[in-house]
Amino acid sequence: MLKRLFLSISLFIFTLPIYAKTVKVGYYIDSGNFMSGFSESDPKAGFAYEYMQTIAAYTGWNYEYVYGEWDELYSALLSGRIDILSDVSYTKDRENLILYPTFPMGEEAYYLYSNNPDLNISAGDYASWAGKKIGLRTDCNHYEVFQKWASERNLNCEYVEFSSSAPYLEMFENHEFDILLEIDMVADPSWNPIEKIGADDFYLAVTKNRSDILNELNSALAEIFAMNPYYNNNLWLKYFSNMTISKNITEREATWLINHPEIRVGCLYDDLPFSNYNEENNRPEGFVVEIMNYLETHFLHFDNTVKYVFYKDTDQMIKDFKEGNLELLAPVYRSLQATEEAGNCLSEEFLAASVGIAYKNEFDKVSGKKIAIPKNLRTFYYMKDNFPNVEVLIFNSQEECMQAVIDGKADACITNSYKMHGIINNNKRFRKLEYRDLPAYAELSFMCSKKNTPLISLLNKTLMIIPSEYLDSLLDFYSSKVQNYTRSNFFKDYYVVILITLSFLILISIALVLSLRHIWILTGYDTLTHLQNRRHLDSYISKAMKRADDRNEAFSLLLFDLDDFKALNDNYGHAFGDKVLQTVAQKIESGITKKDKAFRWGGEEFLVICKKDGLEAYKVAENIRKEIEKIILEIDGEKVGITSTIGVSAYEKCDSYKKLFQRADNKLYKGKETGKNQVVL
């Protein structure tokens, strides 16, 4: 008994310092994605904040935050007024003043940036740099790195030197110099990186007299990197992956675009969520189409057009591609070896698609079984890479694959989960099949021949700048279209019952038709916000455009996007996110007239058809934006504010819907890039 008591007391004594220790942390103000939340009342996030929270999970530290600029926080670290400070580079001079842990916190890269799209200079072509002004902070490590780099290249440039206390960002925005030397982590995403000149490790430094903290920090980092050697890289990608993306079109890309005014994309019919031709609206739709629209909006500036060529036969699509009748195929399974052997090339992955397997009886493993797959190369190469030891049976459609399983011709069938789930739910005869997702995802990309590689580089830029939350909302939207149980599905499942009922009960059949009509009307509205959804948008847009052309009636498009909505969902849960969407929808409806129409566009986006010219529509949008800004919602005692960014596009005579929407989307994107919470006309 005494032995157990002694052991318990000993454990308590030895663990108490770990869990009770308070560590004073220097917290930078105005540091963007590196650290956000500049007071105790502000929500905190960012690279350094998450890094320190991970360390606390291993050390048990409690943090006390001390807020300030770099100079004052570094001074506080030297004097011992704070215990640790992030983003401290190693120098020989500092080695005797502070303590460095064994592992760096990350690597900061030094780039030369421009914010002038008309600045005609290229990486490596230093003759094009002649006469340009380069802004340099002289009190930073990268100043010395630049001096060495520049001397090796004999740059014929003018240097504008200043200290970090100078308003150099304002000077850069006012084009007082052409190029700025800056760290990738603090660069604005709208800047264009010209060239990387070097990089240095940076550390979570410890004040000189706290070797106890250094020891615990080193132990924690050793555990973290033993478990995940790529922890720093993954965290950096999470917060800074879009900071060094070149948005300029290179000379190689421009030449290719000029020589290819029409970009032909090969897609499959009825292949949602990826692609489909919507017969009702006479237009292409799907995940691939939305990505190409993003490419068209942001990079196609040479009167290029994108033409979608839809196929029911994969063989014919591949034949046309090989003969040069298509520039692009999408989506294709990311099989690098097969692509190389065919002499083609792939874009970066744009989606890791879940793959499902359906089976009739108990099913334990795929290997050694007969597996039915639909006739497309995407599924074929997925099977070849992940399940080489199976007998593959190829059928013309997914429905035929499922029927083969029911008839006992195949043990199971495999295809993308979105398609399979929709078919099983919407077809009565397939509901006897069991279904589950496979652990191996199908990585999907765009594919072109090697003579069209500039198109791949343009697509890769697009995939880097397109917001991940936007892609998530697209996937949700088009996946839901696959899984909708339609009237067609209903009649396929119950046509015998319906025919018998129609033969004997005419009145009941009329009531049924009316009920189905009512259901169709209801599906035109979003169940969460009670705003109309996209189903009726085309009709309203067409009528508004006709009245504008025939009667000269003005109207504008207002495109709303809630700022940082993904973070709200992540931090407070989807129930809270739904409450935000409902509250914002009410503000939008109360801010427009009965003549105007409001729609939930998808995800956290809303759209308003406003019967006013551009200037008046701007005023309406600004009033709504202010009302949204006033919203304060409370959750678990915390008050949360909401903001939105709005793009406004006024209809111009003979405009197409595509041009009208693209203008609004461009304005919205500009508002997002330049600070959010604003209306851009």
C-alpha positions as CSV (number, residue, x, y, z in Angstrom):
1,M,0.0,0.0,0.0
2,L,2.8,2.4,1.0
3,K,4.7,1.4,-2.1
4,R,1.7,2.4,-4.4
5,L,1.2,5.7,-2.5
6,F,4.9,6.5,-2.9
7,L,4.7,5.7,-6.6
8,S,1.7,7.9,-7.1
9,I,3.2,10.8,-5.3
10,S,6.5,10.4,-7.3
11,L,4.6,10.4,-10.6
12,F,2.6,13.5,-9.6
13,I,5.8,15.3,-8.6
14,F,7.7,14.5,-11.8
15,T,4.8,15.2,-14.1
16,L,3.6,18.4,-12.4
17,P,6.3,20.7,-13.9
18,I,5.5,19.5,-17.4
19,Y,1.8,20.2,-17.3
20,A,1.8,23.3,-15.2
21,K,4.6,25.3,-16.9
22,T,3.6,28.6,-18.4
23,V,5.8,29.8,-21.3
24,K,5.8,33.4,-22.5
25,V,5.5,33.6,-26.3
26,G,6.3,36.5,-28.5
27,Y,3.3,37.0,-30.9
28,Y,3.7,39.1,-34.0
29,I,1.0,41.5,-35.0
30,D,0.0,42.0,-38.6
31,S,1.8,38.8,-39.7
32,G,-0.9,37.3,-42.0
33,N,-0.9,33.5,-42.4
34,F,2.1,33.2,-40.1
35,M,0.2,34.4,-37.1
36,S,-3.3,35.9,-36.9
37,G,-5.3,37.1,-33.9
38,F,-3.5,40.1,-32.4
39,S,-5.1,40.3,-29.0
40,E,-6.6,38.0,-26.4
41,S,-10.1,38.6,-27.8
42,D,-9.2,37.7,-31.4
43,P,-9.4,34.2,-32.8
44,K,-5.9,32.8,-33.4
45,A,-4.6,30.8,-36.3
46,G,-1.6,30.5,-38.6
47,F,1.5,28.6,-39.3
48,A,3.4,29.5,-36.1
49,Y,0.3,29.3,-33.9
50,E,-0.5,25.7,-35.0
51,Y,3.2,24.8,-34.7
52,M,3.3,25.9,-31.1
53,Q,0.0,24.2,-30.3
54,T,1.5,20.9,-31.7
55,I,4.5,21.4,-29.4
56,A,2.2,22.1,-26.4
57,A,0.5,18.7,-27.1
58,Y,3.9,17.0,-26.3
59,T,5.2,19.3,-23.5
60,G,2.0,20.3,-21.7
61,W,3.0,24.0,-21.8
62,N,0.5,26.7,-21.2
63,Y,1.2,29.9,-23.3
64,E,1.1,33.5,-22.2
65,Y,1.2,35.7,-25.3
66,V,3.1,38.9,-25.6
67,Y,2.1,41.0,-28.6
68,G,4.4,43.3,-30.7
69,E,6.6,43.9,-33.7
70,W,9.7,42.0,-34.6
71,D,12.2,44.5,-33.1
72,E,10.5,44.8,-29.7
73,L,9.8,41.0,-29.4
74,Y,13.4,40.1,-30.3
75,S,14.6,42.6,-27.7
76,A,12.3,41.0,-25.2
77,L,13.7,37.6,-26.0
78,L,17.3,38.8,-25.4
79,S,16.3,40.4,-22.0
80,G,14.3,37.3,-20.9
81,R,11.0,39.1,-20.8
82,I,9.6,36.4,-23.2
83,D,10.7,32.7,-23.3
84,I,10.3,31.8,-27.0
85,L,10.0,33.6,-30.3
86,S,9.2,32.1,-33.7
87,D,10.8,33.0,-37.1
88,V,14.3,33.7,-35.8
89,S,17.0,33.0,-38.4
90,Y,20.4,31.6,-37.4
91,T,23.4,33.9,-37.4
92,K,26.8,33.6,-35.8
93,D,26.2,36.8,-33.8
94,R,22.9,35.4,-32.3
95,E,24.4,32.1,-31.3
96,N,25.8,33.5,-28.1
97,L,22.7,35.6,-27.3
98,I,19.9,33.1,-27.6
99,L,19.3,29.3,-27.7
100,Y,18.4,27.4,-30.9
101,P,16.7,24.0,-30.9
102,T,18.1,21.1,-32.8
103,F,15.4,21.2,-35.5
104,P,14.4,24.3,-37.5
105,M,10.9,25.5,-37.6
106,G,10.9,25.8,-41.3
107,E,12.6,27.4,-44.3
108,E,12.0,31.0,-45.4
109,A,12.6,31.5,-49.1
110,Y,13.7,34.9,-50.5
111,Y,11.9,36.0,-53.6
112,L,12.0,39.1,-55.8
113,Y,8.4,40.1,-56.4
114,S,6.6,42.5,-58.7
115,N,3.0,43.9,-58.5
116,N,2.9,45.5,-61.9
117,P,1.5,43.2,-64.6
118,D,3.1,45.4,-67.3
119,L,6.6,44.9,-65.9
120,N,8.3,43.0,-68.7
121,I,11.1,41.1,-67.1
122,S,11.9,37.4,-67.0
123,A,13.8,35.1,-64.6
124,G,17.3,34.5,-65.9
125,D,17.0,37.2,-68.6
126,Y,18.9,39.9,-66.6
127,A,19.1,42.2,-69.6
128,S,15.4,42.8,-69.2
129,W,16.0,44.0,-65.7
130,A,18.1,47.0,-66.8
131,G,17.1,50.3,-65.2
132,K,14.5,48.7,-62.9
133,K,14.3,49.8,-59.2
134,I,14.7,47.1,-56.6
135,G,13.5,47.8,-53.0
136,L,15.6,46.3,-50.3
137,R,15.4,46.1,-46.5
138,T,18.9,46.6,-45.2
139,D,18.2,45.2,-41.6
140,C,17.3,41.7,-42.7
141,N,19.3,38.6,-43.4
142,H,18.2,38.4,-47.0
143,Y,19.8,41.7,-47.7
144,E,23.2,40.1,-47.6
145,V,22.0,37.1,-49.5
146,F,20.8,39.5,-52.3
147,Q,24.1,41.4,-52.4
148,K,26.0,38.2,-53.1
149,W,23.4,37.0,-55.6
150,A,23.3,40.3,-57.5
151,S,27.0,40.7,-57.7
152,E,27.3,37.3,-59.4
153,R,24.8,38.5,-62.1
154,N,26.0,42.0,-62.7
155,L,22.6,43.5,-62.4
156,N,22.2,46.9,-64.0
157,C,19.5,48.0,-61.6
158,E,18.8,50.9,-59.2
159,Y,18.5,49.9,-55.5
160,V,16.1,51.6,-53.1
161,E,17.2,50.8,-49.6
162,F,15.2,51.3,-46.4
163,S,14.8,49.8,-42.9
164,S,11.9,47.5,-41.8
165,S,10.3,50.5,-40.0
166,A,9.8,52.3,-43.3
167,P,6.4,52.1,-45.1
168,Y,7.9,50.0,-47.8
169,L,4.7,48.1,-48.6
170,E,2.9,51.3,-49.3
171,M,5.9,52.4,-51.4
172,F,5.7,49.2,-53.4
173,E,2.0,49.5,-54.0
174,N,2.6,53.1,-55.2
175,H,5.2,51.8,-57.6
176,E,8.0,53.9,-56.1
177,F,10.2,50.9,-57.0
178,D,9.5,48.0,-59.5
179,I,10.7,44.9,-57.6
180,L,10.6,44.1,-53.9
181,L,12.8,41.6,-52.1
182,E,10.7,39.8,-49.5
183,I,10.2,36.5,-47.6
184,D,7.7,34.1,-49.2
185,M,5.7,33.7,-45.9
186,V,4.8,37.4,-45.7
187,A,4.3,38.1,-49.4
188,D,0.9,39.1,-50.6
189,P,-0.7,36.3,-52.8
190,S,-1.4,38.9,-55.5
191,W,2.3,39.7,-56.0
192,N,4.0,37.9,-58.9
193,P,7.2,36.1,-57.9
194,I,10.0,36.8,-60.5
195,E,12.9,34.8,-59.1
196,K,14.0,33.0,-56.0
197,I,17.4,34.2,-54.7
198,G,18.0,32.0,-51.7
199,A,16.6,30.6,-48.5
200,D,17.5,30.1,-44.8
201,D,16.2,28.0,-42.0
202,F,14.3,29.8,-39.2
203,Y,13.8,28.6,-35.6
204,L,11.6,28.7,-32.6
205,A,14.3,30.4,-30.5
206,V,14.6,30.3,-26.7
207,T,15.8,33.0,-24.3
208,K,19.3,32.4,-23.1
209,N,18.6,31.5,-19.4
210,R,15.8,28.9,-20.1
211,S,17.7,25.8,-21.0
212,D,14.9,23.8,-19.4
213,I,12.5,25.0,-22.1
214,L,15.1,24.2,-24.8
215,N,15.4,20.6,-23.5
216,E,11.7,20.1,-23.5
217,L,11.3,21.7,-26.9
218,N,14.1,19.5,-28.4
219,S,12.4,16.3,-27.0
220,A,9.0,17.4,-28.4
221,L,10.4,18.1,-31.8
222,A,12.3,14.8,-31.9
223,E,9.0,13.0,-31.2
224,I,7.1,15.0,-33.8
225,F,9.7,14.4,-36.6
226,A,10.1,10.7,-35.7
227,M,6.4,10.3,-36.2
228,N,6.1,12.6,-39.3
229,P,9.4,13.7,-40.9
230,Y,7.4,16.0,-43.2
231,Y,5.5,17.8,-40.5
232,N,7.1,21.2,-41.4
233,N,6.6,20.8,-45.1
234,N,2.9,19.8,-44.7
235,L,2.2,22.7,-42.3
236,W,3.9,25.1,-44.7
237,L,1.8,23.9,-47.6
238,K,-1.3,24.4,-45.6
239,Y,-0.7,28.1,-45.0
240,F,1.6,29.3,-47.7
241,S,1.1,27.1,-50.8
242,N,-0.3,30.0,-52.8
243,M,2.3,32.6,-51.8
244,T,4.8,32.0,-54.6
245,I,2.6,31.2,-57.6
246,S,3.5,33.1,-60.8
247,K,0.3,34.5,-62.4
248,N,2.1,35.9,-65.4
249,I,1.8,34.2,-68.8
250,T,5.2,33.2,-70.0
251,E,6.4,33.9,-73.6
252,R,6.2,30.1,-74.2
253,E,2.6,30.0,-73.0
254,A,1.6,33.1,-74.9
255,T,2.9,31.8,-78.1
256,W,1.0,28.5,-77.7
257,L,-2.2,30.4,-76.9
258,I,-1.9,32.6,-80.0
259,N,-1.4,29.5,-82.1
260,H,-4.4,27.7,-80.5
261,P,-7.4,30.0,-80.5
262,E,-9.7,27.1,-79.8
263,I,-8.9,24.6,-77.0
264,R,-10.8,21.4,-77.5
265,V,-11.5,19.3,-74.4
266,G,-12.6,15.7,-74.6
267,C,-15.1,14.7,-71.9
268,L,-17.7,11.9,-71.3
269,Y,-21.4,12.3,-71.3
270,D,-23.2,11.5,-68.1
271,D,-20.0,11.4,-66.1
272,L,-20.9,13.7,-63.2
273,P,-19.5,15.0,-60.9
274,F,-16.8,15.4,-63.5
275,S,-18.5,16.2,-66.8
276,N,-21.9,16.1,-68.6
277,Y,-23.8,18.0,-71.3
278,N,-27.0,19.3,-69.8
279,E,-29.7,18.9,-72.4
280,E,-32.1,21.1,-70.5
281,N,-29.8,24.1,-70.4
282,N,-27.8,23.2,-73.6
283,R,-24.5,23.7,-71.9
284,P,-21.7,21.7,-70.4
285,E,-21.4,21.2,-66.7
286,G,-19.3,19.4,-64.1
287,F,-16.1,19.7,-62.1
288,V,-13.9,19.7,-65.2
289,V,-15.9,22.5,-66.8
290,E,-15.7,24.7,-63.7
291,I,-11.9,24.3,-63.6
292,M,-11.6,25.2,-67.3
293,N,-13.9,28.2,-66.7
294,Y,-11.4,29.3,-64.0
295,L,-8.5,28.9,-66.4
296,E,-10.4,30.8,-69.1
297,T,-11.2,33.7,-66.7
298,H,-7.7,34.1,-65.3
299,F,-5.2,33.1,-68.0
300,L,-6.8,33.1,-71.5
301,H,-6.2,36.6,-72.7
302,F,-5.7,36.0,-76.5
303,D,-9.4,35.6,-77.6
304,N,-9.1,31.9,-76.9
305,T,-12.2,29.8,-76.5
306,V,-12.8,26.5,-74.8
307,K,-14.8,23.9,-76.8
308,Y,-16.1,20.8,-75.0
309,V,-16.4,17.7,-77.2
310,F,-18.6,15.0,-75.4
311,Y,-18.3,11.3,-76.1
312,K,-20.4,8.3,-75.2
313,D,-17.6,6.0,-76.5
314,T,-14.2,6.2,-74.8
315,D,-12.5,4.5,-77.8
316,Q,-13.6,7.3,-80.1
317,M,-12.5,9.9,-77.7
318,I,-9.0,8.3,-77.4
319,K,-8.8,8.0,-81.2
320,D,-9.6,11.7,-81.7
321,F,-7.0,12.6,-79.1
322,K,-4.3,10.6,-80.8
323,E,-5.2,12.1,-84.2
324,G,-4.8,15.7,-82.8
325,N,-8.5,16.6,-82.8
326,L,-8.4,17.3,-79.1
327,E,-5.9,19.3,-77.1
328,L,-7.0,18.0,-73.7
329,L,-8.6,15.0,-72.0
330,A,-10.3,15.1,-68.6
331,P,-10.4,13.7,-66.2
332,V,-7.8,10.9,-66.5
333,Y,-6.4,8.6,-63.9
334,R,-3.0,9.8,-62.9
335,S,-0.9,6.8,-64.1
336,L,2.5,8.3,-64.8
337,Q,4.0,5.3,-66.4
338,A,1.1,4.7,-68.8
339,T,1.1,8.4,-69.7
340,E,4.9,8.4,-70.4
341,E,4.6,5.2,-72.5
342,A,1.9,6.9,-74.6
343,G,4.0,10.1,-75.1
344,N,1.7,12.3,-73.2
345,C,1.9,14.5,-70.0
346,L,-0.3,15.2,-67.0
347,S,-1.3,18.2,-65.0
348,E,-1.0,18.2,-61.2
349,E,-3.7,16.2,-59.5
350,F,-7.0,18.2,-59.2
351,L,-9.0,15.7,-57.2
352,A,-8.4,12.5,-55.2
353,A,-11.7,10.8,-56.1
354,S,-13.1,8.1,-53.8
355,V,-13.7,4.8,-55.5
356,G,-16.5,2.4,-54.5
357,I,-17.1,-1.3,-54.8
358,A,-20.6,-2.9,-55.0
359,Y,-21.2,-6.6,-54.3
360,K,-24.1,-8.9,-53.8
361,N,-22.9,-11.3,-51.1
362,E,-20.4,-11.1,-48.3
363,F,-17.1,-9.8,-49.8
364,D,-13.8,-9.8,-48.0
365,K,-11.1,-8.9,-50.6
366,V,-10.7,-7.8,-54.2
367,S,-7.7,-10.0,-55.2
368,G,-8.6,-13.1,-57.2
369,K,-12.1,-12.0,-58.0
370,K,-14.0,-11.2,-61.2
371,I,-14.5,-7.4,-61.1
372,A,-16.8,-5.6,-63.5
373,I,-15.7,-2.1,-64.6
374,P,-17.3,0.4,-67.0
375,K,-15.5,1.0,-70.3
376,N,-13.2,3.9,-69.6
377,L,-9.4,4.2,-69.2
378,R,-9.8,6.0,-65.8
379,T,-11.2,2.9,-64.1
380,F,-9.0,0.5,-66.1
381,Y,-5.7,2.1,-65.0
382,Y,-7.0,2.4,-61.4
383,M,-7.5,-1.4,-61.4
384,K,-4.1,-2.0,-63.1
385,D,-2.3,0.1,-60.5
386,N,-4.2,-1.0,-57.3
387,F,-5.5,-4.5,-58.1
388,P,-3.4,-6.2,-60.7
389,N,-4.4,-9.8,-59.5
390,V,-8.0,-9.7,-60.6
391,E,-10.0,-10.7,-63.6
392,V,-11.4,-7.5,-65.1
393,L,-14.7,-7.7,-67.0
394,I,-15.4,-4.6,-69.1
395,F,-19.0,-3.4,-69.8
396,N,-20.4,-0.5,-71.6
397,S,-22.0,1.3,-68.6
398,Q,-22.0,1.2,-64.9
399,E,-25.6,-0.1,-64.9
400,E,-24.4,-3.1,-66.9
401,C,-21.6,-3.7,-64.4
402,M,-24.1,-3.8,-61.5
403,Q,-26.4,-6.0,-63.4
404,A,-23.5,-8.4,-64.0
405,V,-23.0,-8.6,-60.2
406,I,-26.7,-9.3,-59.7
407,D,-26.7,-12.0,-62.4
408,G,-23.6,-13.7,-60.9
409,K,-21.4,-12.9,-63.9
410,A,-19.1,-10.8,-61.7
411,D,-18.2,-10.9,-58.0
412,A,-18.2,-7.1,-57.7
413,C,-18.1,-3.9,-59.7
414,I,-15.9,-0.8,-59.2
415,T,-16.3,2.8,-60.3
416,N,-16.2,6.3,-58.7
417,S,-18.2,6.5,-55.5
418,Y,-20.3,9.5,-56.6
419,K,-21.7,7.7,-59.6
420,M,-22.1,4.3,-57.9
421,H,-23.9,5.8,-54.8
422,G,-26.3,7.7,-57.0
423,I,-27.1,4.7,-59.2
424,I,-27.8,2.4,-56.2
425,N,-30.0,5.0,-54.5
426,N,-31.9,5.8,-57.6
427,N,-32.6,2.4,-59.0
428,K,-34.7,-0.1,-57.1
429,R,-33.2,-3.2,-58.8
430,F,-29.7,-2.3,-57.6
431,R,-30.6,-1.7,-53.9
432,K,-30.0,-5.3,-53.1
433,L,-26.3,-4.6,-53.6
434,E,-24.0,-3.8,-50.7
435,Y,-21.6,-0.9,-51.2
436,R,-18.5,0.5,-49.6
437,D,-15.6,2.9,-50.4
438,L,-12.2,1.4,-51.2
439,P,-9.1,2.8,-49.3
440,A,-7.2,3.6,-52.5
441,Y,-8.3,6.9,-54.0
442,A,-8.1,7.7,-57.7
443,E,-5.9,10.6,-58.4
444,L,-7.3,12.6,-61.3
445,S,-5.6,15.0,-63.7
446,F,-5.8,16.6,-67.1
447,M,-3.8,15.0,-70.0
448,C,-2.4,16.5,-73.2
449,S,0.2,15.5,-75.7
450,K,3.8,16.7,-75.2
451,K,3.5,19.2,-78.1
452,N,0.9,21.0,-75.9
453,T,2.8,21.2,-72.7
454,P,2.3,25.0,-72.3
455,L,-1.4,24.2,-71.7
456,I,-0.4,21.9,-68.8
457,S,1.6,24.7,-67.1
458,L,-1.4,27.0,-67.4
459,L,-3.6,24.4,-65.9
460,N,-1.1,23.9,-63.0
461,K,-1.2,27.6,-62.3
462,T,-5.0,27.5,-62.3
463,L,-5.0,24.5,-59.9
464,M,-2.7,26.4,-57.5
465,I,-4.8,29.6,-57.3
466,I,-8.3,28.1,-57.3
467,P,-9.5,28.2,-53.7
468,S,-9.8,24.7,-52.2
469,E,-13.1,25.6,-50.5
470,Y,-14.5,26.5,-54.0
471,L,-13.5,23.1,-55.3
472,D,-15.1,21.5,-52.3
473,S,-18.4,23.3,-52.9
474,L,-18.3,22.3,-56.6
475,L,-17.8,18.6,-55.7
476,D,-20.7,18.8,-53.2
477,F,-22.9,20.4,-55.8
478,Y,-22.3,18.1,-58.7
479,S,-22.2,15.0,-56.5
480,S,-25.7,15.9,-55.2
481,K,-26.9,16.1,-58.8
482,V,-25.7,12.5,-59.4
483,Q,-27.4,11.3,-56.3
484,N,-30.8,13.0,-56.7
485,Y,-33.7,10.6,-56.9
486,T,-35.6,12.0,-59.9
487,R,-39.0,11.4,-61.4
488,S,-37.4,9.3,-64.0
489,N,-35.9,7.0,-61.3
490,F,-39.3,6.8,-59.7
491,F,-41.1,5.7,-62.8
492,K,-38.4,3.1,-63.6
493,D,-38.8,1.6,-60.2
494,Y,-42.6,1.7,-60.0
495,Y,-43.9,1.9,-63.5
496,V,-46.0,-1.4,-63.1
497,V,-47.7,-0.1,-60.0
498,I,-48.3,3.3,-61.7
499,L,-49.8,1.7,-64.8
500,I,-52.2,-0.4,-62.7
501,T,-53.2,2.6,-60.6
502,L,-53.8,4.7,-63.8
503,S,-56.0,2.0,-65.2
504,F,-58.4,2.0,-62.2
505,L,-57.9,5.3,-60.3
506,I,-57.9,8.4,-62.6
507,L,-58.4,10.8,-59.8
508,I,-55.6,9.4,-57.7
509,S,-53.3,9.6,-60.8
510,I,-54.1,13.3,-61.2
511,A,-53.4,13.9,-57.6
512,L,-50.1,12.1,-58.0
513,V,-49.1,14.3,-61.0
514,L,-50.0,17.4,-59.0
515,S,-47.9,16.2,-56.1
516,L,-45.0,15.5,-58.3
517,R,-45.4,19.0,-59.9
518,H,-45.3,20.4,-56.4
519,I,-42.2,18.5,-55.5
520,W,-40.6,19.8,-58.7
521,I,-41.4,23.4,-57.7
522,L,-40.0,22.9,-54.2
523,T,-36.8,21.6,-55.6
524,G,-36.3,25.0,-57.1
525,Y,-35.6,26.3,-53.6
526,D,-32.7,25.8,-51.2
527,T,-34.0,24.0,-48.1
528,L,-31.5,25.6,-45.8
529,T,-31.9,29.3,-46.7
530,H,-35.3,29.2,-48.5
531,L,-33.8,31.2,-51.4
532,Q,-34.2,30.0,-54.9
533,N,-31.4,27.7,-56.2
534,R,-29.8,27.4,-59.7
535,R,-32.7,25.4,-61.2
536,H,-34.7,28.6,-61.9
537,L,-31.8,31.0,-62.4
538,D,-31.5,30.5,-66.2
539,S,-35.1,31.4,-66.7
540,Y,-34.8,34.7,-64.7
541,I,-31.5,35.6,-66.4
542,S,-33.0,35.0,-69.9
543,K,-36.0,37.1,-69.2
544,A,-34.0,40.0,-67.7
545,M,-31.6,40.0,-70.7
546,K,-34.5,40.0,-73.2
547,R,-36.2,42.9,-71.3
548,A,-32.9,44.8,-71.2
549,D,-32.4,44.4,-75.0
550,D,-36.0,45.0,-76.0
551,R,-37.1,47.7,-73.5
552,N,-33.7,49.1,-72.4
553,E,-34.4,48.0,-68.8
554,A,-31.2,48.0,-66.7
555,F,-30.2,45.1,-64.4
556,S,-27.1,43.9,-62.7
557,L,-25.6,40.7,-61.2
558,L,-24.5,40.7,-57.6
559,L,-22.2,37.8,-56.7
560,F,-21.7,37.3,-52.9
561,D,-19.1,35.2,-51.1
562,L,-18.8,34.9,-47.4
563,D,-15.2,35.6,-46.2
564,D,-13.3,32.8,-44.5
565,F,-16.4,30.6,-44.3
566,K,-14.4,27.4,-44.3
567,A,-12.7,28.5,-41.2
568,L,-16.0,29.2,-39.5
569,N,-17.1,25.6,-40.4
570,D,-13.9,24.1,-39.2
571,N,-13.7,26.1,-35.9
572,Y,-17.4,26.1,-34.9
573,G,-19.0,23.2,-36.8
574,H,-21.4,22.8,-39.7
575,A,-24.5,23.6,-37.6
576,F,-23.1,27.0,-36.8
577,G,-22.1,27.4,-40.5
578,D,-25.8,26.6,-41.5
579,K,-26.9,29.3,-39.0
580,V,-24.6,31.8,-40.6
581,L,-25.9,31.0,-44.1
582,Q,-29.5,31.4,-42.9
583,T,-28.8,34.7,-41.2
584,V,-27.0,36.1,-44.3
585,A,-29.8,34.9,-46.6
586,Q,-32.3,36.9,-44.5
587,K,-30.1,40.0,-44.7
588,I,-29.9,39.7,-48.5
589,E,-33.6,39.2,-48.9
590,S,-34.4,42.2,-46.7
591,G,-31.9,44.4,-48.6
592,I,-33.5,44.0,-52.1
593,T,-36.9,44.9,-53.6
594,K,-39.7,42.5,-54.7
595,K,-38.5,43.0,-58.3
596,D,-35.1,41.6,-57.5
597,K,-34.4,37.9,-57.2
598,A,-32.0,36.3,-54.7
599,F,-30.5,32.8,-55.2
600,R,-28.2,30.5,-53.2
601,W,-25.5,30.0,-55.8
602,G,-23.8,27.1,-53.9
603,G,-21.7,26.6,-50.7
604,E,-21.3,30.1,-49.2
605,E,-22.0,32.0,-52.4
606,F,-25.2,33.9,-53.2
607,L,-26.4,35.6,-56.3
608,V,-28.8,38.5,-56.8
609,I,-30.4,39.7,-60.1
610,C,-30.9,43.4,-59.3
611,K,-33.2,45.5,-61.5
612,K,-30.8,48.5,-61.3
613,D,-27.9,49.9,-63.3
614,G,-24.3,49.3,-62.1
615,L,-24.0,52.3,-59.8
616,E,-27.4,51.8,-58.1
617,A,-26.7,48.1,-57.8
618,Y,-23.4,48.9,-56.1
619,K,-25.3,51.0,-53.5
620,V,-27.7,48.1,-52.9
621,A,-24.7,45.7,-52.5
622,E,-22.9,48.1,-50.2
623,N,-25.9,48.4,-47.9
624,I,-26.3,44.6,-47.7
625,R,-22.5,44.2,-47.0
626,K,-22.8,46.7,-44.1
627,E,-25.8,44.8,-42.7
628,I,-23.9,41.5,-43.0
629,E,-21.0,43.1,-41.2
630,K,-23.3,44.0,-38.3
631,I,-24.2,40.3,-37.7
632,I,-22.8,39.0,-34.5
633,L,-23.6,35.4,-33.7
634,E,-22.8,33.8,-30.3
635,I,-21.5,30.2,-29.8
636,D,-20.3,28.8,-26.5
637,G,-20.0,32.3,-25.1
638,E,-17.9,33.5,-28.0
639,K,-19.2,36.3,-30.3
640,V,-18.4,35.7,-34.0
641,G,-18.6,38.3,-36.7
642,I,-19.3,37.8,-40.4
643,T,-18.2,39.6,-43.5
644,S,-18.7,39.2,-47.2
645,T,-17.1,40.2,-50.5
646,I,-19.4,41.2,-53.4
647,G,-18.7,41.5,-57.2
648,V,-21.1,43.6,-59.2
649,S,-21.5,43.4,-63.0
650,A,-24.0,45.6,-64.9
651,Y,-25.6,44.1,-68.0
652,E,-24.4,45.5,-71.3
653,K,-26.5,45.3,-74.4
654,C,-26.2,41.9,-76.2
655,D,-24.1,40.5,-73.3
656,S,-24.0,36.7,-73.0
657,Y,-24.8,35.2,-69.6
658,K,-21.2,33.8,-69.5
659,K,-19.6,37.3,-69.9
660,L,-22.0,38.8,-67.4
661,F,-21.2,36.2,-64.8
662,Q,-17.5,36.2,-65.5
663,R,-17.3,40.0,-64.9
664,A,-19.0,39.6,-61.6
665,D,-16.7,36.7,-60.7
666,N,-13.7,38.7,-61.7
667,K,-14.8,41.6,-59.5
668,L,-15.4,39.2,-56.6
669,Y,-12.0,37.6,-57.1
670,K,-10.4,41.1,-57.1
671,G,-12.2,41.9,-53.8
672,K,-10.9,38.7,-52.2
673,E,-7.3,39.5,-53.3
674,T,-7.4,43.1,-52.1
675,G,-8.6,42.6,-48.5
676,K,-12.1,41.1,-48.6
677,N,-15.2,42.6,-46.9
678,Q,-15.9,45.0,-49.8
679,V,-18.0,45.6,-52.9
680,V,-16.2,45.8,-56.3
681,L,-17.9,47.3,-59.4
